[in-house]
Amino acid sequence: VSVDDPETARKVLKLIDALDDLEDVQQVIANFEIPEEILQRVEA
C-alpha cells in the first residue's frame, strides 16, 4: 500500500509505534510504502 498523504503517513507511523510499544506485542509487520519526500516531511 502506498501512502502518499503526509497526514496519513503520520497516522500510520504513530500506529506502528503504538503497537510496537505494547508489552504483549512481540512483532509488528506492515505492508506500506511511504515515498522518501513524504517521510522527510513527516519526520521534520
N, C-alpha and C positions, 0 to 999 in steps of 0.2 A: 504494500500500500504506500503510495507516495503522499507525503504530507507537504503541501505547497503553501499553506497559510501559516504565517508566524504565530498567530494566536492558537491555532490548533496544535502546532508543533510544541508550543509552550505547555499546553494542557497534556499532551501525550508524554512529554518528558517528566512532567510533575507526577503523573500517574505511575509511570515506571519507577520513579524514585520512591514514591509512597509504598508501592508494592514491595520493592526491594528492602525497605526498612522494616517491614513486618517480621516479627520473630518467627512465625510459623512458616514463612515462605523460604524455601531453600533455593529456588532458581526462578528467574524471570526471563521468559523468552518472548520476543516480539518480532513481528514481521512488518516493519515500516521503514521507509527511506525518507530522510529529510535532506533536501539539497543543501550544499555547503553554505550558500549565501543566506538561506533561511536560518540555518543553525547558528551562523555568526550573529545574525540579528537577535536571535533568541538569547544567546549567551552573553550579549553585550549589556 
